[in-house]
Amino acid sequence: MTEATGIVGEFLTLKEGTDADLLAMQCGDFYEFFAEDAEIVADELDLKVSQKSSHGSSYPMAGVPVDDLTPYVSALVERGYRVAIADQHETENGHAREITRVVTPGTHLETGDESAQYLAAVVREAGRDGGDTYGIAATDVTTGQFQVTELDDADAGEALTELYTFGPAEILPGPELRNDDAFLDRLRERTDAALTLHDSASFEPGRASHTVREQFGSETVDSVGIGDQDVALRAAGAVLSYVDDTGVGTLAAVTRLQAYGERDHVDLDATTQRNLELTETMQGDSSGSLFDTIDHTVTAAGGRLLQQWLQRPRRNRAELQRRQACVAALSEAAMARERIRETLSDAYDLERLAARATSGSADARDLRAVQETLALLGQVADAVTETERLAESPLAEALDGADREAADALAAELDRALVADPPGTVRQGGLFKRGYDDDLDEIIDEHEAALEWLETLPDREKERTGITHLSVDRNKTDGYYIQVGKSETGTVPDDYQHIKTLKNSKRYTTPELDEKERDVLRLEERRHDMEYERFQELRERVAQRATLLQDVGRTLAELDAFASLAVHAVENDWTRPAVVDGNELSIEAGRHPVVEQTTEFVPNDLYMDDERQFLIVTGPNMSGKSTYMRQAALITLLAQVGSFVPARSATVGLVDGIFTRVGALDELAQGRSTFMVEMQELSNILHSATDESLVILDEVGRGTATFDGISIAWAATEYIVNSVRSKTLFATHYHELTALGEELPTVENVHVAVDGEPRSAEGDGDVTFLRTVRDGPTDRSYGVHVADLAGVPEPVVDRSHEVLDRLRDDKAIEVRGSEGDGGGTTQAVFDLESGQFRDGVAQSGDTTAGSAAEPVATDGDPEHVPGETAADAVDGDAATASLDPETEAVLSELTELDVNETPPVELMAKVQEWQAELDDA
């Protein structure tokens, strides 16, 4: 316990009673931080630190005005702090303070971010058959949304993917996950969420089930299908308990329980969302993302909904066709669409306003915003019903989700009550119109009459006393006073009582002024108290209609999202795709939705089905392979959002997941290299994808040695084709893989076409990347040509051409040493199969030891031994006789090995074994 007394002692005692990181305690007109909290806040927010003495000790102190607390708390919460708020109230014995709420990243109502802000909980229970069951619940306290699901026979990756789609600000791990360091580390890697250890008892099945049923009703819990899902209920109960414990006061707004199943949405893991740049680019910028490109919403709620659609595409064909029909109608009714968008541009965020009302934090301006937005529903509905094309579309049904009559009634009540431009504070009066409440009107009349007496007092006193330099004013120290210029103070009447002398004037009061001041203060206090009381009653009536506000808010947001998609479709010549069951993916003249905004795009076709399921994509670097594959994924995703797509026509078979492996950055800080990240991403795909998924592989195995890489890519291809059977686009520079197109019935080769020949060692060339995809494999990678385009120095490019030509022809390569080092020029045989230089005999005119001999051209000779030189061919027996026993054994095994019958991975293992034996020889 602290030894401090007074305010500091009270602060430290309250701080000991909370698990929050920081405490802001109200002391009159300021919220103060003391001791270590003051130093932290001062450092984070650049506040001035002073000292407060208590019990012989001095404590750091920093404070912010009461009216300015919100932005400071927001800044602290954004930095990951949990901030407890202790408010001050009056008692018979003076001031008392108690903690009224704890603001955390997942329960912060005053966020300036328009995106959804989820608080999530995740629970795990071991399954009977070895698989685990995960329960996940997520609520956005700023809007009252509450979603819950249960994942049966799932792994940690599936649970993490589900959590990632919400982008939670704060996560509550269940008791069984708190010591799972691997799971928590992956959470930290893939999200920016704060991890909070909430009371374990709140996760207990019985208590959690009771909490959920008390909040939503047993009938609702059973009707949405989670009544017997204990793991899901545990997560949901913990979330509700945490929101209640923090005192945020928004549980009243959480009225709609939404349960969803594993098959309701398309799986999009963190890697895929990053690779496809759905909401931010690879560089972390929102500009240039898919959302940024197609977002033409005019409301915060509409933008939030559109982003949610992108991150959680649907698998319900009927729902997608409904959305498409709405977008189609709005795209065809341009005038009505713009009328709706113009109307919506005046809308406020009703879902968040509902949460503020239920939490008791809404002010009069918030309620006026509610009134103005509710009134827009009728205008939007009129625009729909008065336009035949819209009236015949599902848009009319979408509007039925909100009770227009109830919305009009509440809007009328608020309009009758509140002044058009209410003040920002609810305790200083001036909130209500005349005629709203008779008792309040009476008090207001008396108060304003007293104020009028004071306002006219200067003119009356000037006339009565003849004093010209006379005024009446008020301050906190002197109250109301009469001020007279110094040159006329000698003529003041006898009833003027002197209270203060200033440099150029004196201040006075009179018995009548004192009495009027008491009347004004008494009436002012009564008026403010009565207005605040009436306002609280009005705000409570709005809070009781939170569900209505949410319904109207979601309806307007949905229309805004539909209109945004329609605008983009019209402006960019997008088409309505056919969404079908099955594995067909047919795209005619498809384009990348983001890239087409900044470049003259070359459209391409794509066709995949059960017979053409795996496409090996080859072609030069920089030719557009990655763009081609990404656009296929994005067109599929947009179709399952309900959007139109960038193509002349498209038929999209519904997928259950989109998985991508597109490049990787070193994560050395986590002990993971590029290749390790690549393999982990590949592993996730091979474990997670199904025969209803779309898989995008942009290079596999390039991060390791050539043989290793080819082996992995080859084996992964076989596994996907034979076991996973997903629609797959696989871009590779391993031309060996193109042979699979001849051997596996569902594998086909396509390539990005090139016109012309690159510059070679013999002369200049002229290459044009056509960016057109055609059937069949490419003939080369054009890597040296790309190096030339990138500005690599000409000597390096020229030498690259020479080396490449000699490698292709199985000719010896001169190894050019530095003349200053005396190294001279040597020739070495580079064996493509082993990836090593082979020792040979010195070339003519070269005295350098260890020079290589000219190689024997293989010409496809199956009897050729890799690395065999001309000297070996002339006298093989003599060469063999000089070898040590270990080398002879390796050569014997190599001679007997049938390369055509040996799987790539097994072959690689043998090569590594031989290398080890030769190293030891």
VEXNUGU-628045 format. One line per 4 residues: number of its first residue (from 1); their letters; for each residue x negated, z negated, y negated of C-alpha. Coordinates in steps of 0.5 Angstrom, whole numbers, plus 500, padded with zeros to 3 digits. Example, Ala and Ser with C-alpha at 12.3 -4.5 7.8 and 13.67 -1.06 7.14 Angstrom:
// residues 2
1> as> 475 484 509 | 473 486 502
***
This chain:
// residues 921
1> mtea> 500 500 500 | 498 501 493 | 496 496 488 | 498 500 482
5> tgiv> 504 497 478 | 509 500 474 | 510 508 473 | 504 509 477
9> gefl> 505 504 483 | 512 507 483 | 509 514 484 | 505 512 489
13> tlke> 510 508 493 | 515 514 493 | 509 519 495 | 507 515 501
17> gtda> 515 515 503 | 514 523 504 | 510 528 508 | 510 533 502
21> dlla> 503 535 499 | 505 534 492 | 510 529 488 | 513 531 482
25> mqcg> 516 525 479 | 521 525 473 | 519 520 467 | 524 522 461
29> dfye> 523 529 459 | 517 530 463 | 515 531 471 | 509 527 472
33> ffae> 503 528 477 | 499 522 478 | 492 520 482 | 490 526 487
37> daei> 496 530 486 | 495 531 478 | 488 533 480 | 490 538 485
41> vade> 496 541 480 | 491 541 474 | 486 545 478 | 492 550 481
45> ldlk> 496 551 475 | 490 550 469 | 494 543 466 | 490 538 462
49> vsqk> 489 532 465 | 489 525 462 | 489 518 464 | 494 513 466
53> sshg> 492 505 466 | 495 501 472 | 493 494 474 | 486 495 471
57> ssyp> 485 502 474 | 485 508 471 | 489 514 474 | 489 522 473
61> magv> 496 524 470 | 498 531 469 | 505 533 467 | 510 539 465
65> pvdd> 517 538 461 | 523 538 465 | 526 544 463 | 519 548 465
69> ltpy> 519 545 472 | 521 551 476 | 516 556 474 | 510 551 476
73> vsal> 513 549 483 | 514 556 484 | 507 557 483 | 505 551 487
77> verg> 510 553 493 | 507 560 493 | 500 557 494 | 503 554 500
81> yrva> 504 547 498 | 510 543 499 | 513 539 493 | 517 533 493
85> iadq> 522 532 487 | 523 525 485 | 529 525 479 | 530 520 475
89> hete> 537 516 474 | 540 511 470 | 542 504 473 | 544 497 470
93> ngha> 537 495 470 | 534 501 467 | 531 507 470 | 531 509 477
97> reit> 527 514 481 | 528 517 488 | 526 524 492 | 532 528 491
101> rvvt> 529 535 495 | 523 538 498 | 521 545 496 | 517 549 501
105> pgth> 515 556 502 | 522 557 506 | 527 553 502 | 525 555 495
109> letg> 531 557 491 | 528 559 485 | 523 565 488 | 522 571 483
113> desa> 521 575 489 | 527 580 490 | 525 580 498 | 528 576 503
117> qyla> 525 569 504 | 526 567 511 | 525 560 514 | 524 561 522
121> avvr> 523 557 528 | 521 559 535 | 522 555 541 | 519 557 548
125> eagr> 521 554 555 | 518 556 562 | 522 561 566 | 524 560 573
129> dggd> 520 566 575 | 514 566 571 | 516 569 565 | 518 565 559
133> tygi> 524 564 555 | 524 564 547 | 529 562 542 | 528 564 535
137> aatd> 532 563 529 | 531 565 522 | 535 563 515 | 534 566 508
141> vttg> 536 560 504 | 537 564 498 | 542 568 501 | 545 564 506
145> qfqv> 544 569 512 | 543 566 519 | 540 570 525 | 539 567 532
149> teld> 536 570 539 | 534 569 545 | 528 573 549 | 529 572 556
153> dada> 523 573 561 | 519 575 555 | 511 574 553 | 508 571 546
157> geal> 507 578 544 | 515 580 544 | 516 573 540 | 511 575 535
161> tely> 514 582 534 | 521 579 533 | 518 574 528 | 514 579 524
165> tfgp> 520 583 523 | 523 577 519 | 517 576 515 | 518 569 514
169> aeil> 515 565 509 | 515 559 513 | 515 558 521 | 517 551 525
173> pgpe> 514 552 532 | 517 548 537 | 514 542 540 | 511 546 546
177> lrnd> 508 551 542 | 504 546 537 | 498 546 541 | 498 553 543
181> dafl> 492 555 539 | 492 562 541 | 500 563 539 | 499 559 533
185> drlr> 492 563 531 | 496 570 532 | 502 567 528 | 497 566 522
189> ertd> 493 573 523 | 500 577 523 | 504 573 518 | 503 569 511
193> aalt> 508 564 513 | 506 557 512 | 506 553 519 | 510 546 519
197> lhds> 511 541 524 | 518 539 524 | 521 533 527 | 521 534 534
201> asfe> 527 530 536 | 531 536 532 | 529 541 537 | 532 537 543
205> pgra> 538 541 546 | 543 536 545 | 542 534 538 | 540 541 536
209> shtv> 547 544 540 | 551 539 536 | 548 541 529 | 549 548 530
213> reqf> 556 547 532 | 558 542 527 | 555 547 522 | 559 553 524
217> gset> 564 550 529 | 564 551 537 | 569 557 537 | 564 561 533
221> vdsv> 558 559 537 | 561 561 543 | 564 567 541 | 558 570 538
225> gigd> 555 569 545 | 550 563 544 | 554 557 547 | 550 557 553
229> qdva> 543 559 550 | 540 553 550 | 533 555 547 | 536 559 542
233> lraa> 541 553 540 | 534 549 540 | 531 554 535 | 537 554 530
237> gavl> 539 547 530 | 531 545 528 | 532 550 522 | 539 547 520
241> syvd> 536 540 521 | 530 542 516 | 534 545 511 | 538 539 511
245> dtgv> 532 534 511 | 529 538 505 | 535 537 501 | 535 544 498
249> gtla> 543 543 498 | 544 550 501 | 547 549 508 | 554 550 505
253> avtr> 552 557 504 | 550 558 511 | 557 560 514 | 556 566 518
257> lqay> 552 565 525 | 549 572 527 | 547 573 534 | 543 579 536
261> gerd> 540 581 543 | 534 584 545 | 537 591 545 | 540 591 538
265> hvdl> 534 593 535 | 528 598 535 | 521 594 537 | 516 595 531
269> datt> 510 590 532 | 506 588 526 | 501 594 528 | 506 599 528
273> qrnl> 509 597 521 | 502 597 518 | 500 604 521 | 506 607 519
277> elte> 506 604 512 | 513 602 512 | 513 597 506 | 506 597 504
281> tmqg> 500 602 505 | 494 600 509 | 490 598 503 | 496 593 502
285> dssg> 499 596 496 | 507 597 496 | 506 604 492 | 506 609 497
289> slfd> 509 606 503 | 515 609 506 | 520 604 503 | 517 605 496
293> tidh> 518 612 497 | 525 612 499 | 528 606 495 | 532 608 489
297> tvta> 537 602 489 | 539 599 483 | 540 592 485 | 536 587 488
301> aggr> 540 586 494 | 541 593 495 | 533 594 496 | 533 588 500
305> llqq> 538 591 505 | 534 597 505 | 528 594 507 | 531 590 512
309> wlqr> 534 597 515 | 527 600 515 | 524 594 519 | 529 593 524
313> prrn> 532 600 526 | 538 600 530 | 540 602 537 | 547 602 536
317> rael> 549 610 536 | 556 608 533 | 553 604 527 | 548 609 526
321> qrrq> 553 615 525 | 557 610 521 | 551 610 516 | 550 617 516
325> acva> 557 619 515 | 557 614 509 | 550 617 506 | 553 624 508
329> alse> 559 623 503 | 555 620 498 | 550 626 498 | 556 631 497
333> aama> 560 627 492 | 554 627 486 | 559 625 480 | 562 619 484
337> reri> 555 617 487 | 552 617 480 | 558 613 477 | 558 608 483
341> retl> 550 607 482 | 551 606 474 | 557 601 476 | 552 597 481
345> sday> 546 597 476 | 550 592 472 | 551 587 478 | 547 581 480
349> dler> 545 578 486 | 551 575 489 | 548 572 495 | 543 568 492
353> laar> 548 566 486 | 552 563 492 | 546 559 494 | 545 557 487
357> atsg> 552 554 487 | 552 551 493 | 546 547 492 | 548 545 485
361> sada> 543 549 481 | 547 554 478 | 548 554 471 | 553 557 466
365> rdlr> 550 563 466 | 549 564 473 | 557 563 474 | 558 568 468
369> avqe> 554 573 472 | 558 571 478 | 564 573 474 | 561 580 472
373> tlal> 559 582 479 | 565 580 482 | 569 584 477 | 565 590 479
377> lgqv> 568 591 486 | 574 593 483 | 571 599 479 | 567 601 485
381> adav> 573 601 490 | 576 605 485 | 571 610 485 | 571 611 492
385> tete> 579 611 493 | 579 616 487 | 574 621 490 | 577 625 496
389> rlae> 571 626 500 | 569 618 499 | 576 616 501 | 576 620 507
393> spla> 569 617 509 | 567 610 512 | 565 608 505 | 573 606 504
397> eald> 572 601 511 | 566 598 508 | 569 596 502 | 575 592 506
401> gadr> 569 587 508 | 570 584 501 | 577 581 499 | 578 585 493
405> eaad> 584 580 491 | 580 574 492 | 574 577 488 | 579 579 482
409> alaa> 582 572 482 | 576 568 482 | 573 573 476 | 579 572 472
413> eldr> 578 564 473 | 571 564 471 | 572 569 465 | 578 565 462
417> alva> 573 558 463 | 566 560 460 | 564 563 453 | 561 570 454
421> dppg> 554 568 452 | 553 561 455 | 547 556 453 | 542 556 458
425> tvrq> 543 548 459 | 549 545 462 | 549 538 459 | 549 540 451
429> gglf> 556 543 451 | 558 550 448 | 560 552 455 | 568 553 455
433> krgy> 572 557 451 | 578 554 447 | 585 554 452 | 581 552 458
437> dddl> 582 545 458 | 587 541 453 | 583 535 454 | 577 538 452
441> deii> 580 542 447 | 582 536 443 | 575 533 444 | 572 539 441
445> dehe> 576 539 435 | 575 532 433 | 567 533 434 | 567 540 430
449> aale> 571 537 425 | 566 531 424 | 561 536 424 | 564 540 419
453> wlet> 565 534 414 | 557 533 415 | 556 541 414 | 560 540 407
457> lpdr> 557 534 405 | 551 537 401 | 556 541 396 | 560 535 395
461> eker> 554 530 394 | 551 535 389 | 558 535 385 | 559 528 385
465> tgit> 552 526 383 | 550 532 379 | 543 532 383 | 541 539 385
469> hlsv> 535 538 390 | 540 535 395 | 540 537 403 | 543 533 409
473> drnk> 539 534 416 | 538 530 422 | 532 528 426 | 531 524 432
477> tdgy> 527 518 428 | 532 518 422 | 538 520 425 | 543 524 419
481> yiqv> 540 523 412 | 540 525 405 | 534 528 402 | 533 528 395
485> gkse> 527 532 391 | 522 527 388 | 524 529 381 | 531 527 381
489> tgtv> 530 521 385 | 531 516 379 | 539 519 378 | 541 517 386
493> pddy> 548 513 386 | 548 506 388 | 551 507 395 | 544 511 397
497> qhik> 540 507 401 | 533 509 401 | 530 510 408 | 523 514 407
501> tlkn> 519 517 402 | 515 523 403 | 510 527 399 | 516 531 395
505> skry> 522 527 396 | 526 521 399 | 531 520 404 | 537 516 404
509> ttpe> 543 514 407 | 550 511 406 | 555 507 409 | 560 513 410
513> ldek> 554 517 413 | 552 512 418 | 560 511 420 | 560 519 421
517> erdv> 554 519 424 | 556 514 429 | 563 518 430 | 559 525 431
521> lrle> 554 522 436 | 560 518 440 | 564 525 440 | 558 529 442
525> errh> 557 524 448 | 564 525 450 | 564 532 449 | 558 533 453
529> dmey> 560 529 459 | 567 532 459 | 564 539 459 | 559 537 464
533> erfq> 564 534 468 | 569 540 468 | 563 545 469 | 561 541 476
537> elre> 568 542 478 | 568 549 476 | 561 550 480 | 564 546 486
541> rvaq> 570 551 486 | 565 557 486 | 561 554 492 | 567 553 496
545> ratl> 568 561 495 | 561 562 497 | 563 566 503 | 567 571 498
549> lqdv> 561 571 494 | 557 573 500 | 562 578 503 | 562 582 496
553> grtl> 555 581 495 | 553 585 502 | 558 590 501 | 555 592 494
557> aeld> 548 592 497 | 551 596 503 | 554 601 498 | 547 601 494
561> afas> 543 602 500 | 547 608 502 | 547 611 495 | 539 610 495
565> lavh> 539 614 502 | 543 620 499 | 539 620 493 | 533 621 496
569> aven> 536 626 501 | 539 631 496 | 533 631 492 | 528 632 497
573> dwtr> 532 637 502 | 533 632 508 | 538 633 513 | 543 629 517
577> pavv> 540 628 524 | 544 628 531 | 543 622 534 | 543 622 542
581> dgne> 542 618 548 | 537 621 552 | 529 623 551 | 530 629 547
585> lsie> 526 629 541 | 527 636 537 | 525 637 530 | 525 644 527
589> agrh> 520 644 520 | 519 637 520 | 515 634 514 | 512 627 513
593> pvve> 517 623 508 | 511 620 504 | 506 626 504 | 511 631 502
597> qtte> 511 627 495 | 504 629 493 | 502 635 497 | 505 642 498
601> fvpn> 507 640 506 | 506 645 512 | 512 643 516 | 512 643 524
605> dlym> 516 643 530 | 516 638 535 | 520 638 542 | 520 633 547
609> dder> 524 631 553 | 524 629 560 | 520 635 562 | 515 635 556
613> qfli> 514 628 555 | 507 627 554 | 503 631 548 | 496 632 548
617> vtgp> 494 633 541 | 487 636 539 | 484 640 533 | 479 639 528
621> nmsg> 478 633 524 | 482 633 517 | 487 638 520 | 493 634 520
625> ksty> 494 631 527 | 495 624 525 | 500 626 520 | 504 630 525
629> mrqa> 504 624 530 | 506 619 524 | 512 624 522 | 515 624 529
633> alit> 515 617 529 | 518 616 522 | 523 621 523 | 525 618 529
637> llaq> 525 611 525 | 529 614 519 | 534 617 524 | 535 610 527
641> vgsf> 536 607 520 | 542 611 519 | 538 616 514 | 537 623 513
645> vpar> 530 626 515 | 525 631 512 | 526 637 517 | 530 643 517
649> satv> 534 640 523 | 533 634 528 | 536 631 534 | 533 624 536
653> glvd> 534 621 542 | 535 613 541 | 528 609 543 | 528 602 544
657> gift> 521 601 541 | 516 605 537 | 509 603 538 | 502 606 535
661> rvga> 495 605 536 | 492 609 530 | 485 607 528 | 483 599 527
665> ldel> 478 595 522 | 473 590 525 | 476 583 525 | 469 580 526
669> aqgr> 471 574 522 | 476 573 528 | 470 575 533 | 474 582 534
673> stfm> 470 588 533 | 473 595 532 | 473 597 540 | 476 590 542
677> vemq> 482 591 537 | 483 598 539 | 483 595 547 | 488 590 545
681> elsn> 493 594 541 | 492 599 547 | 494 593 552 | 500 591 548
685> ilhs> 503 598 548 | 502 599 556 | 505 592 557 | 511 593 552
689> atde> 513 600 552 | 518 603 556 | 521 610 559 | 526 609 552
693> slvi> 520 608 547 | 516 613 543 | 508 612 543 | 503 614 538
697> ldev> 496 614 540 | 491 617 535 | 484 616 539 | 483 612 545
701> grgt> 476 610 547 | 472 613 541 | 469 606 540 | 465 606 546
705> atfd> 460 610 550 | 463 617 551 | 463 616 559 | 467 609 558
709> gisi> 471 612 553 | 473 618 557 | 475 614 563 | 479 609 559
713> awaa> 483 615 555 | 484 619 562 | 486 612 566 | 491 610 560
717> teyi> 494 617 560 | 495 617 568 | 498 610 567 | 503 612 561
721> vnsv> 505 619 565 | 506 615 572 | 508 608 570 | 511 607 563
725> rskt> 514 614 562 | 515 614 555 | 515 620 550 | 508 620 548
729> lfat> 504 623 543 | 496 623 544 | 491 625 539 | 484 626 542
733> hyhe> 477 629 541 | 476 628 549 | 477 636 551 | 476 633 558
737> ltal> 483 630 557 | 487 637 556 | 486 639 563 | 491 634 565
741> geel> 496 639 562 | 495 643 568 | 495 638 573 | 501 633 571
745> ptve> 508 636 570 | 510 632 564 | 504 633 560 | 503 639 555
749> nvhv> 497 641 550 | 498 642 543 | 493 643 537 | 493 644 530
753> avdg> 491 651 529 | 485 654 525 | 483 660 522 | 476 663 522
757> eprs> 469 660 525 | 465 655 522 | 458 656 519 | 453 656 525
761> aegd> 446 656 525 | 446 663 525 | 450 664 518 | 455 662 514
765> gdvt> 462 661 516 | 469 661 513 | 474 656 516 | 481 655 514
769> flrt> 485 649 517 | 492 652 517 | 496 645 519 | 500 649 524
773> vrdg> 501 646 531 | 501 651 536 | 502 650 544 | 495 650 548
777> ptdr> 489 646 547 | 484 647 541 | 477 650 543 | 473 645 539
781> sygv> 473 639 534 | 469 642 528 | 466 636 526 | 460 639 523
785> hvad> 464 643 519 | 468 637 516 | 461 634 515 | 460 640 511
789> lagv> 466 639 507 | 465 632 506 | 458 633 502 | 453 631 507
793> pepv> 446 634 505 | 445 641 507 | 439 640 511 | 443 635 515
797> vdrs> 449 640 516 | 444 646 518 | 440 641 523 | 447 639 526
801> hevl> 449 646 527 | 442 648 531 | 443 641 535 | 450 643 537
805> drlr> 448 650 539 | 443 648 543 | 447 643 546 | 452 648 548
809> ddka> 447 652 551 | 444 647 555 | 437 648 551 | 432 644 550
813> ievr> 432 641 543 | 426 640 538 | 425 632 536 | 422 633 529
817> gseg> 418 627 527 | 415 626 521 | 408 629 520 | 405 623 516
821> dggg> 406 619 522 | 402 624 526 | 408 625 531 | 409 633 530
825> ttqa> 414 636 534 | 417 635 541 | 422 638 545 | 427 634 549
829> vfdl> 432 635 554 | 439 632 552 | 443 631 559 | 450 631 557
833> esgq> 452 628 563 | 448 622 563 | 448 622 555 | 440 621 555
837> frdg> 434 624 554 | 430 626 560 | 422 626 560 | 419 632 562
841> vaqs> 412 636 561 | 409 638 554 | 410 644 551 | 405 649 550
845> gdtt> 401 647 544 | 404 640 544 | 399 635 546 | 404 629 545
849> agsa> 405 625 551 | 412 625 554 | 415 632 552 | 420 634 555
853> aepv> 420 641 559 | 426 646 559 | 432 645 562 | 435 649 568
857> atdg> 441 652 566 | 447 649 570 | 452 655 569 | 457 651 573
861> dpeh> 452 650 579 | 455 645 583 | 448 643 587 | 445 642 580
865> vpge> 442 635 579 | 443 632 572 | 437 632 568 | 433 637 573
869> taad> 428 640 569 | 424 647 570 | 418 643 573 | 423 639 578
873> avdg> 425 646 580 | 419 649 582 | 416 643 586 | 422 638 587
877> daat> 418 635 593 | 412 634 590 | 416 630 584 | 420 627 589
881> asld> 414 624 593 | 412 621 586 | 418 617 585 | 419 610 587
885> pete> 424 607 592 | 429 605 588 | 429 612 584 | 429 615 590
889> avls> 435 611 593 | 439 613 586 | 438 620 587 | 440 620 594
893> elte> 447 617 592 | 448 622 586 | 446 628 591 | 452 625 596
897> ldvn> 457 623 590 | 463 628 590 | 464 628 582 | 471 632 583
901> etpp> 474 626 588 | 471 620 584 | 476 617 579 | 473 617 572
905> velm> 473 609 571 | 470 608 578 | 465 614 576 | 463 610 570
909> akvq> 462 604 574 | 457 607 579 | 453 610 573 | 452 603 570
913> ewqa> 450 600 577 | 445 606 577 | 442 604 570 | 441 597 572
917> eldd> 437 599 578 | 433 604 575 | 432 599 569 | 429 594 574
921> a> 425 599 578
***
